[in-house]
Amino acid sequence: MHTQVSLSSITRLIDGTHENPSSLLGPHPVDYRGSQAVAVRSYLPEAKAAWVVERSSGERRPMRRIHPSGFFEAICESIDRPAQSRKMNEDISAKSKYHIQMTNDTGKMIDMQDPYAAPSILSDFDRYLIGEGKHHQIYERLGAQLRTVDGQSGVNFAVWAPNARSVQVVGDFNGWDGRKSVARSHGDLGIWELFVPTAKAGDRYKFRIHGMDGSWIDKSDPFGFAAELPPLTASIVTDLNNYQWEDADWIERRAEWNPLHEPMNVYEVHLGSWQKGPGRTHGWLDYKDLARRLSEYCHRMNFTHVELMPVSEHPYSGSWGYQTVGYFAPTSRHGDPNDFKFFVDYLHKQGIGVIVDWVPAHFPKDAHGLRRFDGSALYEHEDPRKGEHPDWGTMIFNYGRNEVRNFLIANALFWLDKYHIDGLRVDAVASMLYLDYSREEGGWEPNQYGGRENLEALHMLREFNVAVHENYPGVVTAAEESTAWPGVSKPVDDGGLGFTYKWNMGWMNDTLSYMRNEPIHRKFHQNELTFSLIYAFTENFVLPLSHDEVVHGKGSLISQMPGDMWQKFANLRLLYSYMWTHPGKKLLFMGGEFAQWNEWNDDEGPDWILLDFATHRGVQQLVADLNKLVIENPALHQFDFTNEGFEWIDCMNADDSILVYLRKGMDGAPPILVCSNFTPVVRTAYRVGVPHSGFWKEIFNSDGEAYGGSNVGNYPGRKTFGEEHHSRPDSISVDLPPLATVIFRLEH
């Protein structure tokens, strides 16, 4: 019998340009001698001979070579086409009736499942959710999924590339010869899929895309779970289900945790430079080593959380992770995915939360990444006015496309699901909200109503926050948002964006601007400190002194402080004391906790050798004590976001540059009195009005000798003496040390 396959179809298959290889390969019904039969076809370029073997009887039917390139066919009268499995989330196993045997040049006999006989991994429900852009677990369908088909283990590859002419899977399993693994198309979804029985965990792979523009390019897997160490760019087949988590107690407690009322002291860390290891590649420590070192340090410093600059795979180390290519892959610089799971697990068991930076605002132009993925503007906009970021030379996601929005939201949930992450800090939110962000007149296109708001991005951010909070109780989201956009941290149902927190960039800018002034000039800038309390409770604010404040020529925090050496350290201690007692959760970038002198350099990291000096150890101890103070005193954390937790005592004494205020907690929590002197002049017997009579114990003094100060203070405290002051019924007389904060707690 002559084959029913045309020579032109076989030629296009061999060339890798066939638009639907599954229409040729695998089992297909044919008319044979007046009856229905099945033609089984395979492209086996390395085969000397091949057979179709029926599973029930074991009968072997020889396959005819119908093209010298290695295109084989057998006509089988008794084989049915395999049934498709359509139940969602089941361990899918094809009910195929045959397998293929072949011999190669060495005479070795090889048994293999026919990739084109395997049913799709996509159920009807999967297809519906994908079409709606609501498949929040799409990472369990696309990418490289370990799978068993009819007893044969392999990998199911699937990728969204709706405008591609053809897609091949290339990797270690096929000698990087894409002709051997041409994916089949689900045209209605734009997804290409193939089960490869010879692939296994640990194999490197890419998708070879024949783009709509006629080009061929190898792309990393957008859903790849692991990647090669840069500058290599292949994805790696990975099993994400073989790690035994031990943090169930933490997850249970987290679900009951109220992120608005609990203490939160965040240590921001760049894993690649926090500490270095001699003899390692670029000095990078592995995740396990980092877990032990970082958890011990956070315990000693009383940080409740670490925030990691992006850990998703990125080709350029100098981007610090903010130019992400592998959105689903923790960077291989520090180990494999299980090593990163160990990192999170270990910190959880030590009582430390893990927040990661997430970057949905833009992605880089690297050829192996998302840009023009299938030869078209797929993940980005075609119009550069919407699709390209002018500041960073990167691409902007097309948030209005269902599949792109699904990709991003599923990615966020992926880190919470597979890696038990406790929070996501969303980078560069302002650039997402405004169509004219950093653009000149005429360089942007208004929305459908003529406005500058990016309505598609707003929709994506709201859907993201709703999905996170509904599915993962206790997990937090934080927005780095630098404008006055209203309701960033208000619930979506109330018209907000739904974030748990918003970074208070206004407080950061005003406070650092004030602190850079010489003390003699500060009386003219008192409003830079007091202004933040006008809007402090309009959002759920985090007070950030992040990596952005110690790079690009800004210098380290201590180098930004004015005065001689003693005053620089005193000013830094004063800054931290003011920050830790101001309403809002706290975040400090690594190195700042011990007064790093040099601006942060990601190649070198903090100068830990500075801890050989008492002045730097003093600042480190001060930060540890401030963290402990916040944790142990409800008045310093329970009402960070409502005005019932704050009360000015004196904010008008600009001439002396003094601030006095109360922090208050829930019923029964003793109030905290904070007195800050922003000049180097000691203020003795300074009268302070208080709302309650009794003994006010001095519980903290940033001028303490242990911190490197002059030890002017009020130990053990001050008792009220029944005289009204500052419109309060009672008062105390205190000594205010130079460039320092003293903190009192009412003791009945």
N, C-alpha and C positions, 0 to 999 in steps of 0.2 A: 504494500500500500504506500502511495506517495504521501508525503507530509502535507498538511493543510496550511503550514506556515510559509509565508512568502519569503523569498530571499532578501528582499529589502528590509523586512522586519528583523530578520536575523542579523543583517548587517548593522542596522541601527542599534540593536542590542549589544553587539560586540563593540561598536564605537562608543557605547555609553550614552547615546542620544535618544534612546527609545523612551517615549513619554509614559508608557505603562508596561513595564516588563512582566508584570504578573499576568498580562493578557496572553503572554507566550509561555512562560515558565510555570511549573507546577502542574496540577491535574486539570484537564479540560475535557468536557464532553465532546465526543466526535461520533460520527456515523461510521460504523465498521461492519461491512458485509450485511447491510440492511438492519443492523441492530445498534443500539446505543452502547458505546464503550467510553473508556477514559484514556486520553493521551497524556502521558506523563513526560514532561520535557525538562531538561536540566542543561545548564551551561557549565561544563566541567573542563576547562582548558587544560588541566593537568592530568586528565584521565586517559589511560590507554584503553580501558574497557569499562562498561558500567551496566548495572542490572537494577531492575525494580524488584524488591522482595516483598511479597505479600505477608503481612504479619500473622494472619490466621493460619495459613497453610505452610508458610515458609518457602513457597514456590518462587523461584528466581526467573524473571523474564529479562532477557538481554535487551539492552537499549541500542538502537541504531545510531551511529554517528551520521547525522544528516548535514553537517557542515564541518569542514576540516579544522575549524577553530576550536571545536570541542562542544558543539551543540548536539545533544543526544535526545532521542525520543523512543518511547515504548508505548504500544497500544495494549491496554489491559481491559479485558471484557468484564472482570468481576470486581473491579475496584470502584468504590463510590467516592465522591468528593467528601472531604472531611466536614464535619459539622462545625459551625461557629459557636463559640461560647459568648453569651451576652450578659451574664450576671456580673454586676460590678463588684470589684475588690476580691473576687475569688482567685484561687491559684489555678490559673487557666491551663488546661492540658488539652491539646488537640486530639480529636478522635480519628486521626489519620489511619488509613488501612495499609500503609506501606512505608518502607524506607528505601534508601538508595545505597547500593554498594558500588565501589569503584576501585580500580587498581591504578597506581601511578607508575612512573617510569622505573621505579625500583621493584615493582611487583608487589608492593605492600597493599593489602586489602583494607579499605577504609569504609566503615559504616557511617551513614549520616542521615539525619532527618532532612527531608526536603523543605528548605526555608519557605517555599511558596505554597506548601500545603498546610503550614501552620495558620491557625485562625488569628485574626487581629486581636491585639490586646485591648482594643477599645470596645467597650460595651455600648449598647444603645444609649444608656444614661450618660456615659462619658461623652458621647458625641453630642448629646443635647446640651450638657453643661458647657462643653467647649464652644459650641455655637453661640451660647448666651454670654460667654466670657465669665462664667461663674464657677469654673472647675478649680476650686481652691486646693485640690490635691493633684493637680495635673502633673506634678513632679513624680507621681507614681505611675504615670502612663508614658510621657514623652521622655526623651533622653535614652539612656542605656539601662534597661531593666533586666536583671537576672531572672531567668524563666526556665521552666521545664515543660517541654512539649513531647507528649507521648513517651515519657521516660528519658528523653534526651535533654540534658541541660545545655543552655546556651544563653544568648543575650538578645533581647528584643530592642531594636533601635527604632526610634521614631523622632521625626523633626518636623517643625512647621516651616514650610517654604513654599507658599501657595503659587508663587510666580516662577518657580524653577521649571526648567524643561526636563530635567532628570536629576536624581539624587543617588549617589553611591555611598556606601559605607566602606571606609578604608581603615585598615589597622593591622595590628600584629597578627591577627587571625587569618588574614588573607594575603599577607605579603604586601599590603598597601596597594593591591591591584583591585580597583573599583569595579572592573568588569565582572568580578566573581560575586559581587554583593550589590546588585542594583535594587534599590528600594522600590516598593510598589506604592502607588498614589491613591490616597483617599481624596479624590478631587473636590468633593463638597466641603471638606474641612481644610484643604490645603496642607494636609499632613502626609508625609512619606514614611513608610514603615517596612521593616524587614526583620525576621527572626534569623539569627546567625548561629547555628548549632556549634560551630567550632570556636566561638568566642567565649571568654571566661573573665572572671574578676582579675584585675591587674593588667589586662590588655590595654594598650594605647589605641586610640581611634580618633577619627575625624569624619565629618560629612563632606563629601566631594560634590559640590553644587555646580550643575550646569545652569547658569543664570539666564534670566530672560533676555539679558543683553548679549548672550552668546558666549560669555566668558566661563571658564572653569576655575574654581577656587576651592581650596580646602578650608573648612570652617570648624572651629572648636564647637563642641556641643553646648548650646545655650543652657541646657539642663544638666550638663555634666557635673557629677558629684565630686570629681577630683581632677587635678590637672598636673601636667609635668612641671618640674621646677623651671621657672623662667630663666633664660629666654626661650626654652622649648615651650611648645604651645599645644600639644595634643591633650585631649581629654583621656581619662583613665576609667575603665569599667570598675565600679565599686559597689560592694555590698554594704548598704547602710543599716542593715537589720541584724548584724551579728555582734552588737555591743550590749553588754549587760549593765544597765544603769543601776546606780545605788543611791539615787537622790530622791526616792519617793517621799520621804519625810519633808524634805525641802519643798517639793512641788505641792504637797498637801498644805503646808503652812503658807506658801505663797498665795494660794487660792483664797485664803482668809485674810490676807494682808491688805490694809487700806493704804494705798500709796500717797494719799493726801495727808494723813495724820501721823505716819511713821517717820522716824529719822532716816535721812538719806544723805550720806557723805560719799561722794563718787570720786574715784581716783581714775583719771583718764590716762590711758597707756597706749603707747605704740610698741607692739610686741617685738618688732624687729630691732628696736634700739633701747628698750628699757634697761636691760642688762645684756652684756655680750659674753660669749664663751670662747676662750682661746682654742684655736685649732678647728673651729667650725666654719662652714661656708659663710662668709661675710660676718662671722661672729654670731649668727642666728642661733638662739637656743631652741630646743624642741619644746613642743607643747607640754610634755610631761614635766620637764625641768622647770619650765615657766610656771606651771600650776603650783608646784611645791614652793618655789621661791616667792611667787607673787602672793599666794595665800598667807604665807608666814608674815610677809611684810605688811599686808593689809590688816592682819590681826594686830600686829604690833602698833600700827598707826591708827587703828580704830576706824578704818574705812569700811562702809557697809557694802559698797558695790565697786566693781571695776567697770569702766567703759573702754572698750577696745576700739581704736581706730580701725577702719574696715579690715576684716579678715577674709573677705571674699577675694578670689584670685585676681591678681592684677599684673600685667606684664612689666610695668615700670615701677620699680621700688620707690623712686623719687616722688611718685604721686601719693605715697603713704596709704595706698588702697582706695583713694577716691576716684581713680579711673579704673573701674571694675570691668573685667571681661567675663570671668567665671562667677556669675551671680549665685550659683548653687554649690560652689566649691570653696571650702576653707583653704587658704593659701598653703601650698606645699612647702613653703619656706621653713615651716616649723614641724612638719610631719604630715601624716595622712589623716583622713576624717575621723578614724577611731581615736587618734591621738588628741584631736581637738575635742572630741566627746569626753575623753578622760579629763582634759583641762576644765571643762565646764562642770563635770561631775565632781571633781576634786574640790573645786571652789565651793560648790553647793554644800558638800559634806562639811566644809569648814565654816559654813554660815555666811558666805559671801555671794552676792548676786552678780550676774554677768550681763552687761548691756553691750550691744554692738552697734557701731555706726552702719547705717544702711543708706545706699546712694541711688535713689530712683530718679534723680534730677537730670542725669546725663550719663553718657558712656563714651569711651574713646573710639578713635578711628582705626585702631589696629586692624590689619587685614583679616586676621583670623577670628575677629569678634563679630558683633551684631551689625555693624554698619553695612548697608546694602547686602543683607544676608543672602538673599536669593537673586541678586542682580538688580533688585529694586529697593526703594526706600521702604523697608518693611517695618522695622521697629521705630524708625525715625520718620520725620516729615520730609517730603520731597522739597518743599519750599524752605530755603535756608533761613527765611525770616522766622520760621517756627521750629525748624529742625536742627539748627546749629547754634551752639553757645558761643557768643563773641568773645567772652573773657577767657574761656578755658580751652578753646579749640576742640570742643567735644560735640557730640550729637545729643539732641533732646528727644526723649521718648514721645511717640505719638499716643498720648493718653486717651484719645478719642476712639482708638481702635480696640475692639473687644479683646482680641487675643493679646495685645500688648498690656492692657490693663490687667488681664488675667495673669500674665507672666509675672508682673511686678507684685501683685497681691499674694499670689501663690508663693512667690519667693520669700516675702516677709514671713508668711506662716510656716514655710519650710524650716526656717531657723528656729522657730519656737517648737515645732513638732520634732524634728530630727535631732536638734542640738540643745533643746531645753533652755534656750536663751530667755532671760528675764525681762529684756527690754530692748527696744529699737530706737535709736536716736537718728532722726531723719535729717540728712544733710541738705543744706541749701534750699530750704523750703521756699524762701522768698523768690528764688529764681523760677520756681514752678508756678507761683501764684500769679505772676504778672507777665503778660505777653510782651510788654515793653521793657522788661528787666534788662538793664545795661545796654539798651539799644537807642540809637539816634532817631530823630524825627524821620519818619518814612521807612525806617528799618524794621517795622513790625506791622502786623495785620490785626486790626481790632476783632473782637468776638462778634457773634451774630447780632448783638445788641449795640454794637459800636463802642463797647467798653474795653478796658485794658486787662480785665481779669481772664485768666485761663480757666474757662469753665470745665473743660475736660480734666485738667489736673485737679481742680477742686473736687470733682466727682470721684476721681481715683483716690485722693487722700481720705475723703470721708468713708468710702467703702473699705479702704485699708484699715482705718481705725475701728470701724464697726466690727469687721471680721476678727481683728486681734482681740478686742475686749469681749466679744461674745464667745469666742472659742478658747481663750486662755486667761481665765480670771487671775488677777494679780500681776499680769505682765503690763509693763508701762511703755508708752510711746512718748517721745520728746521731739519737739520741732526746733531746729535751728532756724529761727525766723526773725529777721532783723528789722521788719517794718511795723507799722501800727495796724496791721490787719486785725480786725476784731474777732474775738471768739476762737482763737487758735486752740485753746485748751478747754473750750466749752463743749458739752455733748452735741453730737450731730442732731439729735432730736430738738435741741434748743437753737439750732441754726449755726452751731460752731463747726470746727473742723474735726473735733473729737480726740485731739491729743490729750494725754495725761498731763504733760508739762510743756511749757514753752521756755526756751532759753531767754534770759533777760539781757539782751544785748545792750539796751539802753543803760541799765545799771552798770554793766561792765565798762562801757565807754565813758560814762560820766565819772565813775569812781576812779578809774585809772587817770583820767584827765585831771581830776582834783589832786590825786596823790602825787602827780608829777610836779605840781607847783611847790616852790619853796614855801616853808611854813609861814613866813612873814607875809606872803601874798594870799594865803588860803582864806583869809577873812573876806576877800572879795569874791570868793567862789563857793560860799556855803551852800548856795542853792543847788550846786551839782551833787551834793550829798543828800539833801532833803527832798529833791524833786522826785526821786524814785518812789517815795512813800505816797505820792499823789496817785500813782497808778499801780502800786505794788499788788493790789488785790483784784485787778481787772483780769488777770490770768493766773494760772498755776505756774509760778516762775521757778526756774532753776537759775542760780547765780553762777555763771561760768567764768572761770579763769582758765581758758582752754589753750590748746596748742597754737591756736590762731593768734594769741597775744604775745607769743615768744618766738616768732619767725619773721622772715622777710624784712630784716633790718630793724625790727622793733626792739630787739634786745630782750634779755631775761627780765623777769619781774623785779628782781632786786636792782638790776642795772637801771631800771626806769625810776627808781626812788631817788629823791634829791638828798643833798647833804653829804657830810663826810661819812667815813666808814661806819661809825657808830649810828649815825642818823639813818643811813640806808637800812641797816638791819632793824632799827626801831620802827621805821616807817613800814617795812614789810610786815613786821609783827602786828603793827597797828592795822594795816590793811586787812590781814587775815582775821583779826579779832572783830573788826567791824563787819566783815563779810559773814562770819559764822554766827553772828547775833542778829543780822538783818533777816527779815522774813524771806523764805525761799529755801529750796534744797540747794546743796553745795556741790560744786565740781571744781577740781583742781588738777591741772596737768602735771605729769611726772616731772620731777626735778624742782618744781616750785616749792615742794614741801621741805626742802632743805636749802633753799636760797641758791639754786644753780646760778652761777655767774654768767656763763656763756649762753648765747641764744641757742635754742635747740637745733641740733644737727642730727638728721636721721641716720647718718653713717656712724656717728660716735655715741649718741645718747647722753644721759646725764653724767656729770663728773662726780661719781660716788666717792672719789678720793677726798672731796671737800669735807666729808664727815670726819676726817682726821682733825678738823678744827672745831673748837668749842662753839664758836659763833654759829656755824652751820648746824651743828648738833642741837643747839638751842632752838633754832627755828623748827627743826624737825620735831623736837619734843613739844613745842608749842602747838603745831598742827595736830599731833596725836592727842594732846590734851583738849584742844578745841573740839575734835571729833567726839571724844569721850563725853565732853560737856554737853554736846547736842544730844547724844544718845541717852544720857542719864537724866536730863532735865526736860520733862514734857513741855514746859513753857517755851523751849527753844525749837520745838518741831511739830507740836500738835496743831497749831493754827498758823501755818506758814502762808495760807492763802485767803484768810479772812481777817478783817480789821479788828475782830474781837481778840486777836492774839498780839496786838501792838498798840502802844500808847506813848505818844510823845510826852516827855517831862519838860525838856528844854531843847528847842531846835533853833532858837533865835539869837543865841550868843555867838554871833559871827565874829565879833571883835576878838574873842578869846579862842575861836575855832573849837568849840566844845559842843558835843551832842550828848544828850541824856534821854534814855527811853526805857520803857518797860516791855518785856515779853511775857505773855500770859498763856497759860494752858487751860485745860478743862478743870471743872470744879475739883478743888482739893489740891491742885498742882500749885506749889509755891511760885509766886511771881519772881522774875529775874530783872534786876536793875542793871543797865549798861551805861557806863560813863566813859566817853572817849575824849581824849585831849589831843588835838591834831597839831599842837605846837610843841617845841622843845622846852617850854617854860613850865616848871612845876607849879601847880595851883594848889596851895595849901588851904585847909579849912574851907573848902568850897561847899557852899550850901546846896543841897539837893532835896527837893520836895518828894515825898513818898506817899503812897495811898494808904499805907498801913503802919501802925506803930509796932515796935518790937525790935528784935535784933536782926540786922542785915549782915549776913556773913559774907566776907570776901571769898569767893570761890575760884577766882581767876584774876591774874594780873599779868598782862603781856610784858610788863617791865620787871618781872621776876628775875632774880639772879640766875635761876636755872635756865632761863631762856636767853641769857646774855644781856639782861637789862641792868638798871641801876638800883633796883630793889626798893624804890619808893612805893609805899602802899599803905594799906589799912588793916593789916593782919591783927587779930582774926576777923575784924569786922567793925561795924558801927551801930550804936543803939540810937534810936530816935529820941528827941528831947522835947517833943510836944509843942513844936512851933510850926505854924503854917508857912508854907513856901511853895513857889511854883503852882499856886492854886491847889495845892494838896494839903490835907489836914495835918500832916506831920512832915518832919524833915530830918536829915542827917548831915553831918559835916564830914567831908571826905578830903583826902589828899589825892590829887590827880597827878600821876607820874608823867614825865615828858614823853610825847609821841607814843602814847600808850592807851590801852583800854583796861579798866577794872570792872569786874562783874560781881554783883552781890545777889544773894538769894535770901528771901525772908525766912527767918527761922523763928517760929513762935516759942 
